[in-house]
């Protein structure tokens, strides 16, 4: 995308109502760096026509980003870690620290 195209898109995006993804899209178009989560929200914002449809889920489960879509009612949450897994992680971390100290 050329500089002129980016500037035109930025002007278009800035006219849209405030919504999740809009801020990140503006940041990106101004040359800012985005986290993966921010990039997903910016992409969905554009794909959904700037959320002009009333900020609802796209309902496109075949999209790889759908589980992370801002307005998806069943949005993927952080993973749930069981107590058993936490204990395994603690042991693994302890072992890694011991190994690091011995070097």
N, C-alpha and C positions, 0 to 999 in steps of 0.2 A: 504494500500500500504506500503510495507516494505521499509526500508532505501535504500537497493540496487536497488529496482525498481525505487524509487524516483530519485536516483542519475543517473540511466540510462536514465530516461525520461528527466531529466534536461540537460544532455549532448545532447540529441536529439533535444530538444527545442532550446538550445543555437545555434545550427547550422542553424536554420531557418532564413529566411529574417525578418527584422524588420517589425512589423505590430502591429496594435491595438490588445491587448490581450496577445501578446508575453511577454511583460515586466511584466504584472500581473501574468502570469503563472510562470515565472521564480521566481518572488517574493514569490509566494505561495509555490513553490517547495523548496525554501530555508528557509521555515518556517515562512514567513511573513504573516501578517493578511491583508485581502482584504475587501474593502467595497462591498456592494451588486453590485454596478455598475461594479467594477473591476472584481468581480467573474463572472459576466455575460459575460464580454468581454473575460476573460480567458477560460471560458467554450466554447464559440462560436469558439475561436481560435482552441481549440482541436477538437471540433466536425467537423469543416470545414477542417480538415487535415492540420492544421497550416497555413491556408490561402494560400496554395501553388497554388491555382486555379486562382490567379490574383486578390485577394481581392474583391470579389463580394459577394452580398447577397446570402444566402443559399436558399432563396425562399421556406422555409418550414413554411408556416403560421400556421400549426397545432402545431408547437413547441411553448410552453408557453413563451420562451425567444425571439421569433422572433421580436416582436415589439421593442426590445431593441438592436437587433443585429447591430453591428457597421456599416456594409455596406448595411443595409436595406435603400432603397431610401425613404421609408415612416416611418423612425424611429420615435418612439413615442417621442414627445417633452415634455417639462415641461408642466404641466397643465396650462390652461389659466383661470385666475380668473377675473370674471366680477366685475365691480364697486360695484354692489349690494352686491356681496359676500364679497368684501373687507370691506364694511361698516358693514356688519353683524359680520365679524371677529373682527373688531375694537371694536364694542360694547361688544362682548363676552370677549375680552381681558381686556377691561376696567372693566367689571363686576368682572372678576376673580381677577384682581389686588385689587379692593376694598375689596373683600372677604378676600383676603390674608392679607391685612393691618389690617382688623378688628380682626383677630385672634390673 
